[in-house]
Amino acid sequence: MTENENKPLRLLSIDGGGIRGMSALLIIRELMRRIQHKENLASTPDPHLYFDMIGGSGTGGVIALMLGRLRMPIDDAISAYDGFIKRVYIDGRKSLGGETMRRGILKPFSRETFKAEALAAAVKHVVGVCSGGDEDARMLDGDACKVFVCTSLAENMNAGKPVLLRTYPVARNASPNCMIWEAARATTAHPGHFKPITVAEGVIHRTFVDAGLGLNNPCRVLLHEAASVYPEHSLAAVISIGTGHAQTIGLPTPSVSRAILSSDIVSLLRGIAVDCEKVAEELQAHFVNYPELYFRFNVSQGMQDVDWGAWERQSEVAAHTTRYLQMSEVGSRLDACLSVLLGGRGQVLMAAVDHLPAPTMQESASMIKAIPLPSANFTGRKDILSQMNEYFRGTVQQHIFVLHGPGGAGKTQLALKFIHDWQHQSDLQ
């Protein structure tokens, strides 16, 4: 976007997720299509036109570079990402005894599952197509949407302290003006998946790996970076796109993983699996008084067991994302997000984003009353509702009751019905 003095900022954060990154692209495409319809545009608009800064980690960083630095139309980015996945996760998978490795089982003398050269070649191809044949185009570009990718120095993998490779200059802790493909390699150099990359800046050589634990969801980093670059601007909205809920990253069985991977790497991979939603939940709580400032979109069901490199399950990722986008509550949030992107006014200065007030008791109560009514067609489930009533009438001040089941089983409607009945009983007392 063009820079206007002190205009409210629109920020986009994209999680890492291997092949599941396609889910993030499909969510962004749905948002762009809604903008097209709302604005009566002849074609689907390009995402970079609607964001001042995009931050990504892992394959989310690759997508950020495609959409922001290379300014790719969303449909072109989806097609390019599909080709990228095939070149990296199919053609680039290392072999073992003549057979393709599955589920991250590694050669005895190699710690990485995939060929880093295949990833570099795949990114170079995309960069060349978008840059008039210049596969070695560099990051700095004053005309593009501001983009950064998260990475870490291999010698200092401290959680929460990323190194940002940027497309724009900054006064402090400047990034090396590396080639775009080098930045993509750095942010995807995931332990056990791809080997580290060494980037030269004059006589200085630095070795990078991915940002790792705590930073696979770069939204908090994005907010801090935007506050540093635009301290006098206000925030219109930050949009965080996930790549599907995950229980754990696909790993070999414990006995195999211990034999092939170090315990540190196994621990790191398992920690990253729950990292994204932890950050999302913390930010949801942080922005609870400002529901139109923070938007999180992430497929909630169906992708828990899809491994980052499971290229053969790409169609499943697309199907689960399509079902997610058809949910009424998701559609409502997309429409609210759309309104902000097209004309939202800043509510909070970037410099104050870290210091938002916690909700008062009255505000918390008003948020509860704003919960929608259950479906008029709700029926049954009296046994579960009775259990919930009995449980919540206990003397303990704080209760947690877990409703679990497959997608579409009716968990949301059951919860809404219980809240509606509970409020009605309270009003009668």
C-alpha positions as CSV (number, residue, x, y, z in Angstrom):
1,M,0.0,0.0,0.0
2,T,1.1,3.6,-0.5
3,E,2.2,5.3,2.6
4,N,0.0,8.2,3.9
5,E,1.0,10.1,6.9
6,N,-0.3,8.5,10.1
7,K,-2.9,6.4,8.3
8,P,-4.2,3.4,10.3
9,L,-2.2,0.2,9.7
10,R,-3.4,-3.0,8.3
11,L,-1.1,-5.9,9.3
12,L,-1.1,-9.5,8.1
13,S,0.6,-12.4,9.9
14,I,1.0,-15.9,8.4
15,D,1.9,-19.0,10.4
16,G,4.3,-21.7,9.2
17,G,3.0,-25.1,8.4
18,G,4.7,-26.9,5.5
19,I,2.2,-28.2,3.0
20,R,-0.6,-26.8,5.2
21,G,0.4,-23.3,4.1
22,M,-2.1,-23.9,1.3
23,S,-4.9,-23.4,3.9
24,A,-3.6,-19.9,4.7
25,L,-3.6,-19.0,1.0
26,L,-7.2,-20.2,0.5
27,I,-8.3,-18.2,3.5
28,I,-6.6,-15.1,2.1
29,R,-8.2,-15.8,-1.3
30,E,-11.7,-15.9,0.3
31,L,-11.0,-12.5,1.9
32,M,-9.9,-11.0,-1.5
33,R,-12.9,-12.5,-3.3
34,R,-15.2,-10.8,-0.8
35,I,-13.4,-7.5,-1.3
36,Q,-13.9,-8.0,-5.1
37,H,-17.6,-8.5,-4.6
38,K,-18.0,-5.7,-2.1
39,E,-16.1,-3.2,-4.3
40,N,-17.6,-4.5,-7.6
41,L,-14.1,-5.2,-9.0
42,A,-13.5,-6.9,-12.4
43,S,-11.0,-9.3,-11.0
44,T,-9.7,-10.5,-7.6
45,P,-7.5,-7.8,-6.1
46,D,-3.9,-8.4,-5.0
47,P,-3.4,-8.9,-1.3
48,H,-0.4,-6.4,-1.1
49,L,-2.8,-3.6,-1.9
50,Y,-4.6,-4.0,1.4
51,F,-1.7,-4.5,3.8
52,D,1.0,-2.1,5.1
53,M,3.2,-4.9,6.5
54,I,3.2,-8.7,6.2
55,G,5.1,-11.0,8.5
56,G,5.6,-14.7,8.1
57,S,7.5,-17.6,9.6
58,G,8.5,-20.9,7.9
59,T,6.4,-21.5,4.8
60,G,4.3,-18.6,6.0
61,G,7.4,-16.6,5.3
62,V,7.6,-17.9,1.8
63,I,3.9,-17.0,1.3
64,A,4.6,-13.5,2.7
65,L,7.4,-13.0,0.2
66,M,5.1,-14.2,-2.6
67,L,2.2,-11.9,-1.7
68,G,4.2,-8.8,-0.5
69,R,7.7,-8.7,-1.9
70,L,6.8,-10.3,-5.3
71,R,3.3,-8.8,-5.3
72,M,1.8,-11.9,-6.7
73,P,-2.0,-12.1,-7.4
74,I,-3.6,-14.6,-5.0
75,D,-4.5,-17.2,-7.6
76,D,-0.9,-17.0,-9.0
77,A,0.4,-17.5,-5.5
78,I,-1.8,-20.5,-5.0
79,S,-0.6,-22.1,-8.2
80,A,3.0,-21.2,-7.4
81,Y,2.8,-22.7,-3.9
82,D,1.3,-25.9,-5.3
83,G,4.3,-26.2,-7.6
84,F,6.6,-25.3,-4.7
85,I,5.2,-28.0,-2.5
86,K,5.7,-30.6,-5.2
87,R,9.3,-29.6,-6.0
88,V,10.2,-29.4,-2.3
89,Y,8.3,-32.1,-0.5
90,I,8.1,-34.7,-3.4
91,D,11.1,-34.2,-5.6
92,G,13.2,-32.8,-2.7
93,R,12.6,-35.7,-0.3
94,K,15.8,-37.6,0.4
95,S,15.8,-41.3,-0.3
96,L,16.7,-44.2,2.0
97,G,17.8,-47.5,0.5
98,G,16.2,-46.7,-2.9
99,E,12.8,-45.9,-1.2
100,T,11.3,-42.5,-0.6
101,M,11.4,-41.7,3.1
102,R,8.1,-41.3,4.9
103,R,7.1,-39.4,8.1
104,G,10.4,-37.8,8.7
105,I,12.6,-41.0,8.9
106,L,16.1,-39.9,8.1
107,K,19.2,-41.4,6.6
108,P,21.7,-42.5,9.3
109,F,24.3,-40.0,8.1
110,S,21.9,-37.1,7.5
111,R,19.8,-35.1,9.9
112,E,17.5,-33.5,7.3
113,T,14.5,-35.1,5.6
114,F,14.4,-32.8,2.5
115,K,17.0,-31.4,0.1
116,A,17.7,-27.7,0.8
117,E,18.8,-27.3,-2.8
118,A,15.3,-28.3,-4.0
119,L,13.7,-25.6,-1.8
120,A,16.2,-23.0,-3.1
121,A,15.5,-24.0,-6.7
122,A,11.8,-23.9,-6.2
123,V,11.9,-20.3,-4.7
124,K,14.4,-19.2,-7.4
125,H,11.9,-20.3,-10.0
126,V,9.1,-18.3,-8.5
127,V,11.3,-15.2,-8.0
128,G,12.6,-15.4,-11.6
129,V,9.0,-15.6,-13.0
130,C,8.0,-12.5,-11.0
131,S,11.3,-10.5,-11.5
132,G,11.9,-10.7,-15.2
133,G,14.2,-13.7,-15.0
134,D,16.3,-12.4,-12.1
135,E,16.3,-15.4,-9.8
136,D,18.8,-13.6,-7.5
137,A,16.7,-10.5,-6.9
138,R,17.3,-9.1,-3.4
139,M,15.0,-8.3,-0.5
140,L,15.2,-4.5,-0.3
141,D,12.4,-2.9,-2.4
142,G,11.0,0.5,-1.5
143,D,7.9,0.0,-3.8
144,A,6.6,-3.2,-2.3
145,C,4.5,-3.8,0.7
146,K,6.8,-4.1,3.7
147,V,7.6,-7.8,4.4
148,F,9.7,-9.6,6.9
149,V,10.4,-13.3,7.6
150,C,11.4,-14.7,11.0
151,T,14.6,-16.7,11.4
152,S,17.3,-17.3,14.0
153,L,21.0,-17.4,14.2
154,A,22.1,-21.0,14.4
155,E,24.6,-20.1,17.2
156,N,21.9,-18.5,19.3
157,M,18.5,-20.1,19.0
158,N,16.9,-18.3,21.9
159,A,13.1,-18.6,21.9
160,G,11.4,-15.3,21.4
161,K,14.4,-13.5,20.0
162,P,14.1,-13.8,16.2
163,V,16.2,-12.3,13.5
164,L,14.1,-10.5,10.9
165,L,15.0,-10.5,7.3
166,R,13.3,-7.5,5.8
167,T,12.4,-5.9,2.5
168,Y,12.8,-2.4,4.0
169,P,15.5,-0.5,5.8
170,V,15.4,0.2,9.5
171,A,17.6,2.3,11.8
172,R,18.5,-0.4,14.3
173,N,19.4,-4.1,13.9
174,A,19.3,-3.8,10.1
175,S,18.9,-6.9,8.1
176,P,21.4,-8.1,5.4
177,N,20.1,-7.3,2.0
178,C,20.2,-11.0,1.1
179,M,18.6,-12.6,-2.0
180,I,14.9,-13.4,-1.7
181,W,15.6,-17.1,-2.1
182,E,18.1,-16.9,0.8
183,A,15.5,-15.4,3.0
184,A,13.1,-18.1,2.1
185,R,15.7,-20.8,2.9
186,A,16.5,-19.2,6.2
187,T,13.0,-19.0,7.5
188,T,12.3,-22.6,6.5
189,A,15.5,-24.1,7.8
190,H,13.6,-26.3,10.2
191,P,15.7,-28.7,12.3
192,G,15.3,-32.2,10.9
193,H,13.7,-30.9,7.7
194,F,16.2,-28.6,6.0
195,K,19.8,-27.8,6.8
196,P,20.8,-24.3,7.9
197,I,21.9,-21.7,5.4
198,T,24.9,-19.4,5.6
199,V,24.4,-15.9,4.2
200,A,27.3,-13.6,3.3
201,E,27.3,-9.9,4.0
202,G,30.7,-8.6,2.9
203,V,33.2,-10.5,4.9
204,I,30.7,-11.4,7.5
205,H,29.0,-14.8,7.3
206,R,26.0,-15.7,9.4
207,T,24.2,-19.1,9.6
208,F,20.5,-19.1,9.9
209,V,17.8,-21.7,10.9
210,D,14.1,-21.2,11.2
211,A,12.7,-19.0,14.1
212,G,11.7,-22.1,16.0
213,L,9.8,-22.5,19.3
214,G,7.5,-19.6,20.1
215,L,7.7,-18.0,16.7
216,N,5.9,-20.2,14.3
217,N,3.0,-17.8,14.8
218,P,4.7,-14.4,14.1
219,C,1.8,-12.2,15.0
220,R,3.3,-10.8,18.2
221,V,6.6,-10.1,16.4
222,L,4.6,-8.3,13.7
223,L,2.9,-6.0,16.2
224,H,6.3,-5.1,17.8
225,E,7.9,-4.5,14.4
226,A,5.0,-2.3,13.2
227,A,5.2,-0.3,16.4
228,S,8.9,0.2,15.8
229,V,8.6,1.2,12.2
230,Y,5.3,3.2,12.6
231,P,5.3,4.5,16.2
232,E,3.0,7.5,15.4
233,H,0.5,5.5,13.4
234,S,-2.7,3.8,14.8
235,L,-3.7,0.2,14.2
236,A,-6.7,-0.5,12.0
237,A,-6.4,-4.3,12.3
238,V,-4.0,-7.2,12.6
239,I,-5.1,-10.3,10.7
240,S,-3.5,-13.6,11.8
241,I,-3.8,-16.6,9.4
242,G,-3.1,-20.1,10.7
243,T,-2.4,-23.3,8.9
244,G,-4.8,-25.5,10.9
245,H,-4.9,-26.7,14.5
246,A,-2.2,-29.3,15.2
247,Q,-1.8,-31.7,18.1
248,T,1.8,-32.7,17.3
249,I,4.1,-32.5,14.3
250,G,4.4,-35.8,12.5
251,L,7.4,-37.6,13.8
252,P,8.7,-41.2,13.8
253,T,7.8,-43.5,16.6
254,P,9.6,-42.6,19.8
255,S,12.1,-45.5,19.4
256,V,13.0,-44.5,15.9
257,S,13.1,-40.8,16.6
258,R,15.5,-41.4,19.5
259,A,17.8,-43.4,17.3
260,I,17.8,-40.8,14.5
261,L,17.1,-37.4,15.9
262,S,18.6,-35.8,19.0
263,S,16.3,-35.4,22.0
264,D,16.6,-31.6,21.7
265,I,15.3,-31.6,18.1
266,V,12.4,-34.0,19.0
267,S,11.5,-31.7,21.9
268,L,11.7,-28.6,19.7
269,L,9.5,-30.0,17.0
270,R,6.8,-31.1,19.5
271,G,6.9,-27.7,21.1
272,I,6.4,-25.9,17.8
273,A,3.2,-27.9,17.2
274,V,1.3,-26.2,20.0
275,D,3.1,-22.8,19.7
276,C,0.8,-21.2,17.2
277,E,-2.5,-21.5,19.1
278,K,-0.8,-20.5,22.4
279,V,0.2,-17.2,20.8
280,A,-3.2,-16.8,19.2
281,E,-5.0,-17.4,22.6
282,E,-2.8,-14.9,24.3
283,L,-3.5,-12.2,21.7
284,Q,-7.2,-13.0,21.7
285,A,-7.2,-12.2,25.5
286,H,-5.0,-9.1,24.9
287,F,-7.4,-7.6,22.4
288,V,-10.6,-8.8,24.2
289,N,-11.8,-5.1,24.5
290,Y,-11.1,-4.5,20.8
291,P,-12.7,-7.3,18.8
292,E,-12.4,-5.3,15.5
293,L,-8.6,-4.9,16.0
294,Y,-7.5,-8.6,16.0
295,F,-8.8,-11.3,13.6
296,R,-7.6,-14.9,13.8
297,F,-8.5,-17.4,11.1
298,N,-7.4,-21.0,11.5
299,V,-9.1,-24.3,10.4
300,S,-10.2,-25.9,13.7
301,Q,-10.9,-29.4,12.7
302,G,-9.5,-32.1,10.3
303,M,-5.9,-31.2,10.0
304,Q,-4.5,-32.3,13.4
305,D,-2.7,-35.2,12.0
306,V,-1.5,-33.7,8.6
307,D,2.2,-33.7,8.7
308,W,4.1,-30.7,7.4
309,G,5.6,-32.7,4.6
310,A,2.6,-34.9,3.8
311,W,2.3,-33.7,0.2
312,E,-0.2,-36.5,-0.7
313,R,-2.8,-34.9,1.7
314,Q,-2.9,-31.5,0.0
315,S,-6.5,-32.2,-1.2
316,E,-7.5,-32.9,2.4
317,V,-6.1,-29.5,3.4
318,A,-8.2,-27.8,0.7
319,A,-11.3,-29.7,1.7
320,H,-11.1,-28.9,5.4
321,T,-10.4,-25.2,4.6
322,T,-13.4,-25.0,2.4
323,R,-15.6,-26.5,5.1
324,Y,-14.2,-24.0,7.6
325,L,-14.9,-21.0,5.4
326,Q,-18.5,-22.2,5.0
327,M,-19.1,-21.9,8.8
328,S,-21.5,-19.0,9.6
329,E,-19.4,-17.6,12.4
330,V,-16.3,-17.6,10.2
331,G,-18.2,-15.8,7.5
332,S,-19.3,-13.2,10.0
333,R,-15.7,-12.6,11.1
334,L,-14.5,-12.4,7.5
335,D,-17.1,-9.7,6.8
336,A,-16.1,-7.7,9.8
337,C,-12.5,-8.0,8.7
338,L,-13.4,-6.9,5.2
339,S,-15.0,-3.7,6.6
340,V,-11.9,-2.9,8.5
341,L,-9.6,-3.4,5.5
342,L,-11.8,-1.2,3.3
343,G,-12.3,1.7,5.7
344,G,-11.5,0.9,9.3
345,R,-10.3,3.7,11.5
346,G,-7.5,3.3,13.9
347,Q,-8.6,2.8,17.5
348,V,-5.2,2.4,19.3
349,L,-1.8,4.0,18.6
350,M,0.9,1.4,17.7
351,A,3.0,2.6,20.6
352,A,0.2,1.7,23.0
353,V,-0.7,-1.7,21.6
354,D,1.4,-3.5,24.3
355,H,-0.5,-1.7,27.1
356,L,-4.1,-2.3,26.4
357,P,-6.3,-2.4,29.5
358,A,-7.8,-5.7,30.8
359,P,-11.6,-6.0,30.6
360,T,-13.6,-4.9,33.6
361,M,-16.3,-7.2,35.1
362,Q,-19.0,-5.2,33.5
363,E,-17.3,-5.4,30.1
364,S,-16.9,-9.1,30.5
365,A,-20.6,-9.5,31.3
366,S,-21.6,-7.4,28.3
367,M,-19.5,-9.6,26.1
368,I,-21.2,-12.7,27.4
369,K,-24.7,-11.2,26.7
370,A,-23.6,-10.5,23.1
371,I,-23.2,-14.3,22.5
372,P,-25.7,-15.3,19.7
373,L,-28.8,-17.3,20.3
374,P,-28.8,-21.0,19.6
375,S,-30.4,-22.3,16.5
376,A,-34.2,-22.4,16.6
377,N,-34.0,-26.0,15.4
378,F,-31.9,-27.1,18.4
379,T,-33.3,-30.3,19.9
380,G,-32.2,-33.1,22.2
381,R,-29.0,-33.3,24.2
382,K,-30.9,-33.0,27.5
383,D,-28.6,-35.5,29.2
384,I,-25.5,-33.3,28.4
385,L,-27.3,-30.1,29.4
386,S,-28.3,-31.7,32.7
387,Q,-24.7,-32.7,33.4
388,M,-23.5,-29.1,32.6
389,N,-26.2,-27.6,34.8
390,E,-25.2,-29.8,37.7
391,Y,-21.5,-29.2,37.2
392,F,-21.8,-25.4,37.0
393,R,-24.0,-25.2,40.1
394,G,-21.1,-26.3,42.3
395,T,-19.5,-24.1,44.9
396,V,-16.1,-23.8,43.1
397,Q,-15.8,-20.3,41.6
398,Q,-14.1,-21.3,38.4
399,H,-15.3,-24.2,36.3
400,I,-14.1,-25.8,33.0
401,F,-16.4,-28.2,31.1
402,V,-14.9,-29.7,27.9
403,L,-17.2,-30.4,25.0
404,H,-15.5,-32.6,22.5
405,G,-16.5,-34.3,19.3
406,P,-15.9,-34.2,15.5
407,G,-16.6,-31.1,13.4
408,G,-20.3,-30.6,12.9
409,A,-21.4,-32.7,15.9
410,G,-23.1,-29.7,17.4
411,K,-20.7,-28.5,20.1
412,T,-21.2,-24.8,19.4
413,Q,-25.0,-25.1,19.4
414,L,-24.9,-27.1,22.6
415,A,-22.8,-24.4,24.3
416,L,-25.1,-21.6,23.0
417,K,-28.1,-23.5,24.3
418,F,-26.6,-23.9,27.7
419,I,-25.6,-20.2,28.0
420,H,-29.1,-19.1,26.8
421,D,-30.8,-21.3,29.4
422,W,-28.4,-20.3,32.2
423,Q,-28.9,-16.6,31.5
424,H,-32.7,-17.1,31.5
425,Q,-32.6,-18.9,34.8
426,S,-30.4,-16.1,36.3
427,D,-32.9,-13.4,35.1
428,L,-35.7,-15.2,36.9
429,Q,-33.9,-15.3,40.2
